[in-house]
Amino acid sequence: MARLLGVSFASVNRWERGHSSPTGTTIEVYRALDAVQRQKVSADRVLGGEPLAPGALLHRIFQLAYGGRK
């Protein structure tokens, strides 16, 4: 999750422990990734087989989180 958000592992750890929280658009991406993780979507499905442009990866994450599974 930290790598996808472009933050350190320690930052995500602090968020999950309630010591701090993400800000700005990072919080929306964090929530979407959390929703995907809770649905037990594999990392392979999130990342896909080919490298994606950042916008396309974000689109995939939000689609998996909120758009239902296909």
All heavy atoms as a GROMACS GRO file, in nm:
protein
  538
    1MET      N    1   0.084  -0.119   0.000
    1MET     CA    2   0.000   0.000   0.000
    1MET      C    3   0.088   0.124   0.000
    1MET      O    4   0.060   0.218  -0.073
    1MET     CB    5  -0.094   0.000   0.120
    1MET     CG    6  -0.191   0.114   0.115
    1MET     SD    7  -0.317   0.118   0.242
    1MET     CE    8  -0.417  -0.020   0.202
    2ALA      N    9   0.191   0.124   0.081
    2ALA     CA   10   0.279   0.240   0.088
    2ALA      C   11   0.339   0.272  -0.048
    2ALA      O   12   0.342   0.388  -0.089
    2ALA     CB   13   0.389   0.217   0.191
    3ARG      N   14   0.383   0.169  -0.118
    3ARG     CA   15   0.445   0.191  -0.249
    3ARG      C   16   0.344   0.249  -0.347
    3ARG      O   17   0.375   0.341  -0.422
    3ARG     CB   18   0.503   0.061  -0.302
    3ARG     CG   19   0.578   0.080  -0.431
    3ARG     CD   20   0.647  -0.044  -0.476
    3ARG     NE   21   0.548  -0.148  -0.498
    3ARG     CZ   22   0.575  -0.275  -0.509
    3ARG    NH1   23   0.698  -0.316  -0.498
    3ARG    NH2   24   0.480  -0.364  -0.530
    4LEU      N   25   0.221   0.198  -0.346
    4LEU     CA   26   0.119   0.250  -0.437
    4LEU      C   27   0.084   0.394  -0.406
    4LEU      O   28   0.052   0.471  -0.495
    4LEU     CB   29  -0.006   0.163  -0.430
    4LEU     CG   30   0.005   0.026  -0.495
    4LEU    CD1   31  -0.117  -0.057  -0.464
    4LEU    CD2   32   0.026   0.036  -0.644
    5LEU      N   33   0.088   0.430  -0.277
    5LEU     CA   34   0.056   0.568  -0.238
    5LEU      C   35   0.175   0.662  -0.250
    5LEU      O   36   0.159   0.783  -0.242
    5LEU     CB   37   0.006   0.570  -0.094
    5LEU     CG   38  -0.131   0.508  -0.071
    5LEU    CD1   39  -0.159   0.495   0.078
    5LEU    CD2   40  -0.239   0.590  -0.139
    6GLY      N   41   0.294   0.606  -0.264
    6GLY     CA   42   0.414   0.690  -0.273
    6GLY      C   43   0.455   0.749  -0.140
    6GLY      O   44   0.508   0.860  -0.134
    7VAL      N   45   0.428   0.673  -0.031
    7VAL     CA   46   0.467   0.717   0.103
    7VAL      C   47   0.547   0.605   0.168
    7VAL      O   48   0.557   0.495   0.115
    7VAL     CB   49   0.343   0.752   0.190
    7VAL    CG1   50   0.265   0.866   0.129
    7VAL    CG2   51   0.254   0.631   0.211
    8SER      N   52   0.600   0.632   0.285
    8SER     CA   53   0.679   0.530   0.354
    8SER      C   54   0.589   0.429   0.426
    8SER      O   55   0.474   0.457   0.457
    8SER     CB   56   0.772   0.597   0.457
    8SER     OG   57   0.695   0.649   0.564
    9PHE      N   58   0.646   0.311   0.450
    9PHE     CA   59   0.577   0.210   0.529
    9PHE      C   60   0.540   0.266   0.666
    9PHE      O   61   0.432   0.241   0.717
    9PHE     CB   62   0.666   0.085   0.544
    9PHE     CG   63   0.613  -0.014   0.643
    9PHE    CD1   64   0.515  -0.104   0.606
    9PHE    CD2   65   0.660  -0.016   0.774
    9PHE    CE1   66   0.465  -0.196   0.698
    9PHE    CE2   67   0.611  -0.107   0.865
    9PHE     CZ   68   0.513  -0.196   0.827
   10ALA      N   69   0.631   0.344   0.724
   10ALA     CA   70   0.607   0.402   0.856
   10ALA      C   71   0.483   0.493   0.855
   10ALA      O   72   0.406   0.494   0.952
   10ALA     CB   73   0.729   0.479   0.904
   11SER      N   74   0.464   0.566   0.748
   11SER     CA   75   0.345   0.653   0.739
   11SER      C   76   0.217   0.570   0.742
   11SER      O   77   0.124   0.600   0.818
   11SER     CB   78   0.348   0.736   0.610
   11SER     OG   79   0.451   0.831   0.615
   12VAL      N   80   0.212   0.465   0.661
   12VAL     CA   81   0.093   0.379   0.660
   12VAL      C   82   0.074   0.315   0.796
   12VAL      O   83  -0.039   0.306   0.847
   12VAL     CB   84   0.102   0.273   0.548
   12VAL    CG1   85  -0.013   0.175   0.556
   12VAL    CG2   86   0.106   0.340   0.411
   13ASN      N   87   0.182   0.273   0.857
   13ASN     CA   88   0.175   0.213   0.990
   13ASN      C   89   0.114   0.311   1.091
   13ASN      O   90   0.028   0.274   1.172
   13ASN     CB   91   0.315   0.169   1.033
   13ASN     CG   92   0.314   0.078   1.153
   13ASN    OD1   93   0.210   0.035   1.199
   13ASN    ND2   94   0.432   0.048   1.204
   14ARG      N   95   0.156   0.436   1.086
   14ARG     CA   96   0.101   0.538   1.178
   14ARG      C   97  -0.048   0.560   1.153
   14ARG      O   98  -0.126   0.577   1.246
   14ARG     CB   99   0.179   0.669   1.165
   14ARG     CG  100   0.314   0.667   1.233
   14ARG     CD  101   0.377   0.806   1.240
   14ARG     NE  102   0.405   0.863   1.110
   14ARG     CZ  103   0.518   0.845   1.041
   14ARG    NH1  104   0.614   0.771   1.091
   14ARG    NH2  105   0.534   0.902   0.924
   15TRP      N  106  -0.089   0.560   1.024
   15TRP     CA  107  -0.231   0.577   0.992
   15TRP      C  108  -0.312   0.462   1.048
   15TRP      O  109  -0.417   0.482   1.108
   15TRP     CB  110  -0.252   0.581   0.841
   15TRP     CG  111  -0.180   0.691   0.769
   15TRP    CD1  112  -0.131   0.807   0.823
   15TRP    CD2  113  -0.151   0.696   0.630
   15TRP    NE1  114  -0.071   0.882   0.725
   15TRP    CE2  115  -0.082   0.817   0.606
   15TRP    CE3  116  -0.174   0.610   0.524
   15TRP    CZ2  117  -0.038   0.854   0.479
   15TRP    CZ3  118  -0.130   0.647   0.398
   15TRP    CH2  119  -0.064   0.768   0.376
   16GLU      N  120  -0.262   0.340   1.028
   16GLU     CA  121  -0.336   0.222   1.073
   16GLU      C  122  -0.344   0.212   1.225
   16GLU      O  123  -0.438   0.155   1.278
   16GLU     CB  124  -0.275   0.096   1.012
   16GLU     CG  125  -0.299   0.090   0.862
   16GLU     CD  126  -0.231  -0.027   0.794
   16GLU    OE1  127  -0.140  -0.090   0.854
   16GLU    OE2  128  -0.269  -0.054   0.678
   17ARG      N  129  -0.248   0.269   1.293
   17ARG     CA  130  -0.249   0.268   1.440
   17ARG      C  131  -0.321   0.390   1.499
   17ARG      O  132  -0.335   0.402   1.619
   17ARG     CB  133  -0.106   0.260   1.493
   17ARG     CG  134  -0.038   0.130   1.462
   17ARG     CD  135   0.104   0.128   1.515
   17ARG     NE  136   0.172   0.008   1.480
   17ARG     CZ  137   0.170  -0.104   1.552
   17ARG    NH1  138   0.103  -0.107   1.664
   17ARG    NH2  139   0.237  -0.210   1.512
   18GLY      N  140  -0.365   0.480   1.412
   18GLY     CA  141  -0.439   0.597   1.458
   18GLY      C  142  -0.354   0.710   1.510
   18GLY      O  143  -0.405   0.803   1.573
   19HIS      N  144  -0.222   0.706   1.485
   19HIS     CA  145  -0.133   0.811   1.534
   19HIS      C  146  -0.131   0.933   1.442
   19HIS      O  147  -0.090   1.041   1.483
   19HIS     CB  148   0.009   0.757   1.552
   19HIS     CG  149   0.018   0.648   1.653
   19HIS    ND1  150  -0.002   0.669   1.787
   19HIS    CD2  151   0.041   0.516   1.640
   19HIS    CE1  152   0.010   0.556   1.853
   19HIS    NE2  153   0.036   0.460   1.765
   20SER      N  154  -0.171   0.914   1.318
   20SER     CA  155  -0.184   1.023   1.222
   20SER      C  156  -0.278   0.976   1.113
   20SER      O  157  -0.329   0.864   1.119
   20SER     CB  158  -0.047   1.063   1.166
   20SER     OG  159   0.006   0.959   1.086
   21SER      N  160  -0.301   1.059   1.016
   21SER     CA  161  -0.389   1.018   0.906
   21SER      C  162  -0.342   1.083   0.776
   21SER      O  163  -0.278   1.188   0.778
   21SER     CB  164  -0.534   1.055   0.935
   21SER     OG  165  -0.547   1.195   0.950
   22PRO      N  166  -0.375   1.018   0.665
   22PRO     CA  167  -0.337   1.077   0.537
   22PRO      C  168  -0.415   1.206   0.513
   22PRO      O  169  -0.521   1.228   0.572
   22PRO     CB  170  -0.376   0.969   0.436
   22PRO     CG  171  -0.472   0.881   0.505
   22PRO     CD  172  -0.447   0.893   0.651
   23THR      N  173  -0.362   1.289   0.427
   23THR     CA  174  -0.427   1.416   0.398
   23THR      C  175  -0.446   1.432   0.247
   23THR      O  176  -0.390   1.356   0.168
   23THR     CB  177  -0.342   1.535   0.449
   23THR    OG1  178  -0.214   1.528   0.387
   23THR    CG2  179  -0.328   1.531   0.600
   24GLY      N  180  -0.524   1.530   0.210
   24GLY     CA  181  -0.544   1.563   0.069
   24GLY      C  182  -0.600   1.446  -0.011
   24GLY      O  183  -0.679   1.367   0.040
   25THR      N  184  -0.555   1.434  -0.133
   25THR     CA  185  -0.605   1.326  -0.218
   25THR      C  186  -0.555   1.190  -0.175
   25THR      O  187  -0.616   1.088  -0.207
   25THR     CB  188  -0.566   1.350  -0.365
   25THR    OG1  189  -0.424   1.363  -0.373
   25THR    CG2  190  -0.633   1.474  -0.422
   26THR      N  191  -0.447   1.189  -0.098
   26THR     CA  192  -0.392   1.062  -0.050
   26THR      C  193  -0.496   0.986   0.032
   26THR      O  194  -0.504   0.863   0.023
   26THR     CB  195  -0.264   1.084   0.034
   26THR    OG1  196  -0.170   1.157  -0.044
   26THR    CG2  197  -0.202   0.954   0.078
   27ILE      N  198  -0.578   1.056   0.108
   27ILE     CA  199  -0.678   0.987   0.190
   27ILE      C  200  -0.780   0.914   0.103
   27ILE      O  201  -0.824   0.804   0.136
   27ILE     CB  202  -0.746   1.081   0.292
   27ILE    CG1  203  -0.818   0.998   0.397
   27ILE    CG2  204  -0.840   1.178   0.225
   27ILE    CD1  205  -0.858   1.075   0.520
   28GLU      N  206  -0.816   0.972  -0.010
   28GLU     CA  207  -0.914   0.906  -0.098
   28GLU      C  208  -0.854   0.780  -0.162
   28GLU      O  209  -0.921   0.678  -0.172
   28GLU     CB  210  -0.961   1.004  -0.206
   28GLU     CG  211  -1.032   1.125  -0.151
   28GLU     CD  212  -1.150   1.092  -0.061
   28GLU    OE1  213  -1.220   0.991  -0.086
   28GLU    OE2  214  -1.172   1.166   0.036
   29VAL      N  215  -0.728   0.789  -0.203
   29VAL     CA  216  -0.662   0.672  -0.261
   29VAL      C  217  -0.642   0.566  -0.153
   29VAL      O  218  -0.664   0.447  -0.177
   29VAL     CB  219  -0.528   0.711  -0.327
   29VAL    CG1  220  -0.457   0.588  -0.383
   29VAL    CG2  221  -0.550   0.815  -0.436
   30TYR      N  222  -0.605   0.607  -0.032
   30TYR     CA  223  -0.589   0.514   0.080
   30TYR      C  224  -0.720   0.441   0.107
   30TYR      O  225  -0.722   0.320   0.124
   30TYR     CB  226  -0.543   0.590   0.205
   30TYR     CG  227  -0.533   0.504   0.328
   30TYR    CD1  228  -0.423   0.422   0.348
   30TYR    CD2  229  -0.634   0.505   0.424
   30TYR    CE1  230  -0.414   0.343   0.462
   30TYR    CE2  231  -0.624   0.426   0.538
   30TYR     CZ  232  -0.514   0.345   0.556
   30TYR     OH  233  -0.505   0.266   0.667
   31ARG      N  234  -0.830   0.513   0.110
   31ARG     CA  235  -0.960   0.450   0.135
   31ARG      C  236  -0.995   0.351   0.024
   31ARG      O  237  -1.050   0.244   0.050
   31ARG     CB  238  -1.068   0.557   0.148
   31ARG     CG  239  -1.060   0.633   0.276
   31ARG     CD  240  -1.164   0.743   0.282
   31ARG     NE  241  -1.157   0.815   0.407
   31ARG     CZ  242  -1.201   0.938   0.424
   31ARG    NH1  243  -1.257   1.003   0.323
   31ARG    NH2  244  -1.190   0.998   0.540
   32ALA      N  245  -0.967   0.387  -0.100
   32ALA     CA  246  -0.995   0.296  -0.212
   32ALA      C  247  -0.909   0.170  -0.202
   32ALA      O  248  -0.958   0.059  -0.219
   32ALA     CB  249  -0.973   0.367  -0.345
   33LEU      N  250  -0.780   0.188  -0.172
   33LEU     CA  251  -0.692   0.072  -0.156
   33LEU      C  252  -0.737  -0.014  -0.039
   33LEU      O  253  -0.733  -0.138  -0.046
   33LEU     CB  254  -0.547   0.117  -0.135
   33LEU     CG  255  -0.473   0.161  -0.259
   33LEU    CD1  256  -0.341   0.226  -0.222
   33LEU    CD2  257  -0.450   0.043  -0.352
   34ASP      N  258  -0.781   0.048   0.069
   34ASP     CA  259  -0.831  -0.026   0.184
   34ASP      C  260  -0.954  -0.108   0.144
   34ASP      O  261  -0.967  -0.224   0.182
   34ASP     CB  262  -0.863   0.070   0.299
   34ASP     CG  263  -0.904  -0.002   0.425
   34ASP    OD1  264  -0.825  -0.087   0.473
   34ASP    OD2  265  -1.015   0.024   0.475
   35ALA      N  266  -1.044  -0.048   0.067
   35ALA     CA  267  -1.164  -0.120   0.021
   35ALA      C  268  -1.126  -0.238  -0.067
   35ALA      O  269  -1.183  -0.347  -0.054
   35ALA     CB  270  -1.257  -0.024  -0.054
   36VAL      N  271  -1.028  -0.219  -0.154
   36VAL     CA  272  -0.982  -0.328  -0.240
   36VAL      C  273  -0.922  -0.440  -0.156
   36VAL      O  274  -0.950  -0.558  -0.176
   36VAL     CB  275  -0.880  -0.276  -0.344
   36VAL    CG1  276  -0.811  -0.390  -0.417
   36VAL    CG2  277  -0.949  -0.184  -0.443
   37GLN      N  278  -0.843  -0.403  -0.057
   37GLN     CA  279  -0.779  -0.501   0.030
   37GLN      C  280  -0.884  -0.579   0.110
   37GLN      O  281  -0.874  -0.700   0.123
   37GLN     CB  282  -0.682  -0.431   0.124
   37GLN     CG  283  -0.604  -0.526   0.211
   37GLN     CD  284  -0.507  -0.452   0.302
   37GLN    OE1  285  -0.530  -0.337   0.338
   37GLN    NE2  286  -0.400  -0.518   0.337
   38ARG      N  287  -0.985  -0.511   0.159
   38ARG     CA  288  -1.091  -0.578   0.236
   38ARG      C  289  -1.172  -0.674   0.149
   38ARG      O  290  -1.228  -0.770   0.200
   38ARG     CB  291  -1.182  -0.475   0.301
   38ARG     CG  292  -1.116  -0.401   0.414
   38ARG     CD  293  -1.210  -0.293   0.471
   38ARG     NE  294  -1.140  -0.208   0.563
   38ARG     CZ  295  -1.121  -0.236   0.692
   38ARG    NH1  296  -1.169  -0.346   0.742
   38ARG    NH2  297  -1.056  -0.151   0.769
   39GLN      N  298  -1.176  -0.649   0.020
   39GLN     CA  299  -1.244  -0.738  -0.074
   39GLN      C  300  -1.155  -0.856  -0.112
   39GLN      O  301  -1.196  -0.942  -0.190
   39GLN     CB  302  -1.286  -0.663  -0.200
   39GLN     CG  303  -1.390  -0.557  -0.178
   39GLN     CD  304  -1.414  -0.477  -0.304
   39GLN    OE1  305  -1.406  -0.529  -0.415
   39GLN    NE2  306  -1.445  -0.350  -0.288
   40LYS      N  307  -1.034  -0.856  -0.059
   40LYS     CA  308  -0.936  -0.961  -0.085
   40LYS      C  309  -0.900  -0.973  -0.233
   40LYS      O  310  -0.881  -1.082  -0.287
   40LYS     CB  311  -0.985  -1.095  -0.029
   40LYS     CG  312  -1.007  -1.090   0.121
   40LYS     CD  313  -1.034  -1.226   0.176
   40LYS     CE  314  -1.071  -1.230   0.322
   40LYS     NZ  315  -1.012  -1.144   0.413
   41VAL      N  316  -0.892  -0.859  -0.299
   41VAL     CA  317  -0.846  -0.855  -0.438
   41VAL      C  318  -0.695  -0.873  -0.436
   41VAL      O  319  -0.624  -0.806  -0.360
   41VAL     CB  320  -0.884  -0.720  -0.505
   41VAL    CG1  321  -0.827  -0.712  -0.645
   41VAL    CG2  322  -1.034  -0.703  -0.506
   42SER      N  323  -0.644  -0.961  -0.519
   42SER     CA  324  -0.500  -0.988  -0.521
   42SER      C  325  -0.422  -0.868  -0.574
   42SER      O  326  -0.472  -0.790  -0.656
   42SER     CB  327  -0.470  -1.111  -0.606
   42SER     OG  328  -0.489  -1.082  -0.742
   43ALA      N  329  -0.299  -0.859  -0.529
   43ALA     CA  330  -0.210  -0.752  -0.577
   43ALA      C  331  -0.188  -0.767  -0.727
   43ALA      O  332  -0.180  -0.667  -0.800
   43ALA     CB  333  -0.077  -0.756  -0.503
   44ASP      N  334  -0.182  -0.892  -0.776
   44ASP     CA  335  -0.165  -0.914  -0.920
   44ASP      C  336  -0.282  -0.855  -0.999
   44ASP      O  337  -0.263  -0.799  -1.106
   44ASP     CB  338  -0.154  -1.063  -0.951
   44ASP     CG  339  -0.023  -1.123  -0.904
   44ASP    OD1  340   0.075  -1.047  -0.885
   44ASP    OD2  341  -0.017  -1.245  -0.885
   45ARG      N  342  -0.401  -0.866  -0.944
   45ARG     CA  343  -0.518  -0.810  -1.013
   45ARG      C  344  -0.515  -0.658  -1.010
   45ARG      O  345  -0.553  -0.592  -1.106
   45ARG     CB  346  -0.646  -0.862  -0.950
   45ARG     CG  347  -0.768  -0.815  -1.025
   45ARG     CD  348  -0.888  -0.902  -1.001
   45ARG     NE  349  -1.000  -0.849  -1.075
   45ARG     CZ  350  -1.122  -0.842  -1.030
   45ARG    NH1  351  -1.150  -0.890  -0.910
   45ARG    NH2  352  -1.218  -0.791  -1.101
   46VAL      N  353  -0.470  -0.601  -0.899
   46VAL     CA  354  -0.463  -0.456  -0.888
   46VAL      C  355  -0.357  -0.402  -0.984
   46VAL      O  356  -0.382  -0.308  -1.059
   46VAL     CB  357  -0.431  -0.411  -0.744
   46VAL    CG1  358  -0.407  -0.261  -0.737
   46VAL    CG2  359  -0.544  -0.451  -0.649
   47LEU      N  360  -0.240  -0.461  -0.982
   47LEU     CA  361  -0.130  -0.410  -1.061
   47LEU      C  362  -0.137  -0.453  -1.207
   47LEU      O  363  -0.085  -0.385  -1.294
   47LEU     CB  364   0.004  -0.455  -1.001
   47LEU     CG  365   0.032  -0.401  -0.861
   47LEU    CD1  366   0.157  -0.464  -0.805
   47LEU    CD2  367   0.039  -0.250  -0.861
   48GLY      N  368  -0.201  -0.567  -1.235
   48GLY     CA  369  -0.212  -0.615  -1.372
   48GLY      C  370  -0.080  -0.669  -1.423
   48GLY      O  371   0.020  -0.671  -1.352
   49GLY      N  372  -0.081  -0.712  -1.546
   49GLY     CA  373   0.038  -0.774  -1.604
   49GLY      C  374   0.135  -0.675  -1.665
   49GLY      O  375   0.251  -0.706  -1.685
   50GLU      N  376   0.088  -0.557  -1.698
   50GLU     CA  377   0.173  -0.458  -1.763
   50GLU      C  378   0.180  -0.331  -1.678
   50GLU      O  379   0.083  -0.295  -1.612
   50GLU     CB  380   0.115  -0.420  -1.899
   50GLU     CG  381   0.098  -0.534  -1.994
   50GLU     CD  382   0.030  -0.491  -2.122
   50GLU    OE1  383   0.019  -0.370  -2.148
   50GLU    OE2  384  -0.013  -0.579  -2.196
   51PRO      N  385   0.293  -0.262  -1.683
   51PRO     CA  386   0.301  -0.134  -1.612
   51PRO      C  387   0.198  -0.036  -1.668
   51PRO      O  388   0.177  -0.029  -1.789
   51PRO     CB  389   0.443  -0.085  -1.640
   51PRO     CG  390   0.519  -0.206  -1.682
   51PRO     CD  391   0.420  -0.298  -1.747
   52LEU      N  392   0.132   0.036  -1.579
   52LEU     CA  393   0.032   0.134  -1.620
   52LEU      C  394   0.077   0.274  -1.585
   52LEU      O  395   0.153   0.294  -1.490
   52LEU     CB  396  -0.100   0.108  -1.547
   52LEU     CG  397  -0.173  -0.021  -1.577
   52LEU    CD1  398  -0.293  -0.034  -1.484
   52LEU    CD2  399  -0.219  -0.022  -1.721
   53ALA      N  400   0.028   0.369  -1.661
   53ALA     CA  401   0.048   0.510  -1.625
   53ALA      C  402  -0.021   0.532  -1.491
   53ALA      O  403  -0.120   0.465  -1.460
   53ALA     CB  404  -0.011   0.600  -1.732
   54PRO      N  405   0.028   0.625  -1.409
   54PRO     CA  406  -0.032   0.647  -1.277
   54PRO      C  407  -0.184   0.669  -1.282
   54PRO      O  408  -0.257   0.614  -1.200
   54PRO     CB  409   0.041   0.770  -1.224
   54PRO     CG  410   0.174   0.766  -1.293
   54PRO     CD  411   0.145   0.710  -1.430
   55GLY      N  412  -0.232   0.745  -1.377
   55GLY     CA  413  -0.376   0.770  -1.386
   55GLY      C  414  -0.455   0.643  -1.415
   55GLY      O  415  -0.562   0.622  -1.360
   56ALA      N  416  -0.400   0.557  -1.501
   56ALA     CA  417  -0.468   0.431  -1.533
   56ALA      C  418  -0.469   0.338  -1.413
   56ALA      O  419  -0.568   0.268  -1.387
   56ALA     CB  420  -0.399   0.364  -1.652
   57LEU      N  421  -0.361   0.336  -1.336
   57LEU     CA  422  -0.356   0.254  -1.215
   57LEU      C  423  -0.458   0.304  -1.113
   57LEU      O  424  -0.530   0.224  -1.053
   57LEU     CB  425  -0.216   0.253  -1.155
   57LEU     CG  426  -0.199   0.171  -1.027
   57LEU    CD1  427  -0.239   0.026  -1.050
   57LEU    CD2  428  -0.055   0.180  -0.979
   58LEU      N  429  -0.466   0.435  -1.095
   58LEU     CA  430  -0.566   0.490  -1.003
   58LEU      C  431  -0.707   0.455  -1.048
   58LEU      O  432  -0.792   0.419  -0.967
   58LEU     CB  433  -0.550   0.641  -0.990
   58LEU     CG  434  -0.430   0.688  -0.910
   58LEU    CD1  435  -0.417   0.840  -0.918
   58LEU    CD2  436  -0.440   0.644  -0.765
   59HIS      N  437  -0.731   0.463  -1.177
   59HIS     CA  438  -0.863   0.427  -1.231
   59HIS      C  439  -0.895   0.282  -1.197
   59HIS      O  440  -1.006   0.250  -1.153
   59HIS     CB  441  -0.866   0.450  -1.382
   59HIS     CG  442  -1.000   0.419  -1.442
   59HIS    ND1  443  -1.030   0.298  -1.495
   59HIS    CD2  444  -1.111   0.496  -1.453
   59HIS    CE1  445  -1.154   0.299  -1.538
   59HIS    NE2  446  -1.206   0.417  -1.515
   60ARG      N  447  -0.798   0.193  -1.217
   60ARG     CA  448  -0.820   0.051  -1.186
   60ARG      C  449  -0.850   0.033  -1.037
   60ARG      O  450  -0.940  -0.042  -1.000
   60ARG     CB  451  -0.698  -0.031  -1.225
   60ARG     CG  452  -0.717  -0.180  -1.189
   60ARG     CD  453  -0.598  -0.263  -1.225
   60ARG     NE  454  -0.594  -0.277  -1.370
   60ARG     CZ  455  -0.483  -0.306  -1.436
   60ARG    NH1  456  -0.369  -0.321  -1.374
   60ARG    NH2  457  -0.487  -0.317  -1.567
   61ILE      N  458  -0.775   0.101  -0.951
   61ILE     CA  459  -0.796   0.088  -0.806
   61ILE      C  460  -0.936   0.133  -0.768
   61ILE      O  461  -1.008   0.063  -0.695
   61ILE     CB  462  -0.689   0.168  -0.728
   61ILE    CG1  463  -0.552   0.100  -0.744
   61ILE    CG2  464  -0.726   0.182  -0.580
   61ILE    CD1  465  -0.435   0.183  -0.699
   62PHE      N  466  -0.978   0.249  -0.818
   62PHE     CA  467  -1.112   0.299  -0.784
   62PHE      C  468  -1.221   0.211  -0.844
   62PHE      O  469  -1.325   0.190  -0.782
   62PHE     CB  470  -1.128   0.445  -0.826
   62PHE     CG  471  -1.068   0.540  -0.727
   62PHE    CD1  472  -0.935   0.576  -0.734
   62PHE    CD2  473  -1.145   0.592  -0.624
   62PHE    CE1  474  -0.879   0.663  -0.641
   62PHE    CE2  475  -1.091   0.679  -0.532
   62PHE     CZ  476  -0.957   0.714  -0.538
   63GLN      N  477  -1.197   0.157  -0.963
   63GLN     CA  478  -1.295   0.066  -1.024
   63GLN      C  479  -1.310  -0.060  -0.940
   63GLN      O  480  -1.422  -0.106  -0.914
   63GLN     CB  481  -1.252   0.031  -1.167
   63GLN     CG  482  -1.349  -0.061  -1.239
   63GLN     CD  483  -1.483   0.006  -1.268
   63GLN    OE1  484  -1.488   0.125  -1.290
   63GLN    NE2  485  -1.587  -0.072  -1.270
   64LEU      N  486  -1.199  -0.117  -0.896
   64LEU     CA  487  -1.204  -0.236  -0.812
   64LEU      C  488  -1.270  -0.206  -0.678
   64LEU      O  489  -1.344  -0.289  -0.623
   64LEU     CB  490  -1.064  -0.293  -0.790
   64LEU     CG  491  -0.999  -0.358  -0.911
   64LEU    CD1  492  -0.851  -0.384  -0.885
   64LEU    CD2  493  -1.070  -0.488  -0.947
   65ALA      N  494  -1.242  -0.089  -0.623
   65ALA     CA  495  -1.295  -0.054  -0.490
   65ALA      C  496  -1.443  -0.024  -0.493
   65ALA      O  497  -1.519  -0.069  -0.408
   65ALA     CB  498  -1.219   0.065  -0.433
   66TYR      N  499  -1.487   0.051  -0.592
   66TYR     CA  500  -1.623   0.104  -0.589
   66TYR      C  501  -1.709   0.067  -0.709
   66TYR      O  502  -1.830   0.087  -0.707
   66TYR     CB  503  -1.618   0.257  -0.577
   66TYR     CG  504  -1.536   0.304  -0.461
   66TYR    CD1  505  -1.425   0.385  -0.480
   66TYR    CD2  506  -1.569   0.267  -0.331
   66TYR    CE1  507  -1.348   0.428  -0.372
   66TYR    CE2  508  -1.493   0.309  -0.222
   66TYR     CZ  509  -1.384   0.390  -0.244
   66TYR     OH  510  -1.308   0.432  -0.139
   67GLY      N  511  -1.646   0.014  -0.814
   67GLY     CA  512  -1.721  -0.014  -0.936
   67GLY      C  513  -1.768  -0.157  -0.949
   67GLY      O  514  -1.826  -0.194  -1.050
   68GLY      N  515  -1.740  -0.238  -0.850
   68GLY     CA  516  -1.781  -0.377  -0.856
   68GLY      C  517  -1.682  -0.460  -0.934
   68GLY      O  518  -1.595  -0.409  -1.003
   69ARG      N  519  -1.693  -0.588  -0.918
   69ARG     CA  520  -1.603  -0.682  -0.986
   69ARG      C  521  -1.662  -0.724  -1.118
   69ARG      O  522  -1.784  -0.738  -1.131
   69ARG     CB  523  -1.580  -0.806  -0.900
   69ARG     CG  524  -1.505  -0.773  -0.775
   69ARG     CD  525  -1.477  -0.897  -0.700
   69ARG     NE  526  -1.404  -0.862  -0.578
   69ARG     CZ  527  -1.342  -0.948  -0.503
   69ARG    NH1  528  -1.345  -1.075  -0.534
   69ARG    NH2  529  -1.279  -0.909  -0.396
   70LYS      N  530  -1.575  -0.746  -1.214
   70LYS     CA  531  -1.618  -0.793  -1.346
   70LYS      C  532  -1.549  -0.923  -1.377
   70LYS      O  533  -1.445  -0.951  -1.335
   70LYS     CB  534  -1.586  -0.689  -1.452
   70LYS     CG  535  -1.668  -0.565  -1.434
   70LYS     CD  536  -1.642  -0.469  -1.547
   70LYS     CE  537  -1.727  -0.345  -1.529
   70LYS     NZ  538  -1.707  -0.248  -1.630
   0.00000   0.00000   0.00000
